[in-house]
Amino acid sequence: PIENESIIISDALSTELGLGANNELAVFGLVADLNAIATIPRVKVLGIREVMSYAMAASEERLALINSDTLYALASQRYIEKGLLLYVETPLSMDSTIARLNEILSPLATITRWDVEYRNLFESINITRAVLWVILFMLFVISLFNLFSMNLLEVKSRQSFIALLKVLGLQSHLITKVFLLVSLVRISMAIIIGLFLGLLFMKNLDLIIQGMGFLIGENLLSSDVYGIDALTGIIYKSDIYLILSVTFLSGLFGSFLTARQTVNVFPAEALRNE
């Protein structure tokens, strides 16, 4: 028997069954053999939550979907569309859990894995994610090149000031530190503003697309086709940390290279044309 498995059910069903958090629930199906009822596992209800969209299910890789009409407790037609989400301890035990439940509930049971049932959707999301990473990397390279060019132009435009500071006795490494500090301040401000705008855009993607469609008078991305309403954006902290780290380190490296160019400024040559 399966023990200590956790399930999450809808609010409506929990009210119907009189269940609450940490309640014990015996799961049993419409089986012909009464002896099989004794082998049906008991599971623990860890929490109650409404299943709102595909996005929530897609964010979990450890889900197995048990169709509502396969469980006696869900025999009412009102719950057939809701479904029941069964959480397992580890992803590796999901297939064995489904197999054992199939033995208990067969032949009336219909138990499927969410990621198998919606394989095409998963593949589409993975391809889109990979393409977006490529686009993001290209934008990052262009931005880094622009930052490097801007710093070089600034050093070129301020050669006379750098030369004057050297004539007055200021050491080259101190001038380099000043340019590096200014570049780091700019990079930090750009990262903070970019992070804020990115999160704001991600949280309101559907509204932004609807607004753009309203302005041009056309429906850019139909929610029925692309699932923008159902597949809301999921923000992973690991991705944010990765982007912030790579951006800051790359900006720091580029700023250091351009700040080092101040060492190559010679007062005699720089002040000759002034």
Secondary structure, DSSP 8 states (H G I E B T S, - for coil): --EEEEEEE-HHHHHHHT--TT-EEE-----S-GGGGGGS-EEEEEEE-----HHHHHT-SSEEEE-GGGSGGG-SGGGTTT-EEEE-SSGGGHHHHHHHHHHHHTTT--EEEHHHHTHHHHHHHHHHHHHHHHHHHHHHHHHHHHHHHHHHHHHHHTHHHHHHHHHTT--HHHHHHHHHHHHHHHHHHHHHHHHHHHHHHHHTHHHHHHHHHHHHTS-SS-HHHH-TTTS-----HHHHHHHHHHHHHHHHHHHHHHHGGGGG--HHHHHHT-
